[in-house]
């Protein structure tokens, strides 16, 4: 028997959230290892990066319990990935550069932005609020990751489009929702536009206006 549409969307959202959580956890592992934190520090930074954005989203949308509390598997998966990544990185198969962290971070941004917009839209919230939920979900985990590593968040300091990419991707999601497209198209469109814009921004070295300080 064919699955009904709401069930398909819920399943797709969960898959995207799992993928986003893993991507941000990897960015946290790479950042913490780059800072030469110990095993506990690496795991804590990975957890904060993976769960920070979604937790703030659930707080703002009054979702209880939080997404990672509802799905205990999330916690075990992130713990396992963190430990395996530590073992892999200690073998020096992978250069612990700042740039290495950008790629899982870029993917997580797109995936989490799509989930945030979808959850807000499901509650019938205004368009701008839906988009902002996507931005918050996609950005906040990386912000907490950088703060815990003693840095000004990269999203605020490198002047390359980051939150702006999620903002544009969120509007693409809502535009597709009002168009005759397959049910999955809005979320996938948000992922591809957000991550794609971020990738192009890194490749082409796009920069936002910065302050001129004498």
PyMOL commands that set and color helices and strands:
alter all, ss='L'
color gray80, all
select helices_A, chain A and resi 5-34+39-60+67-70+72-90+98-122+127-148+154-157+163-177+185-204
alter helices_A, ss='H'
color red, helices_A
deselect
rebuild
show_as cartoon
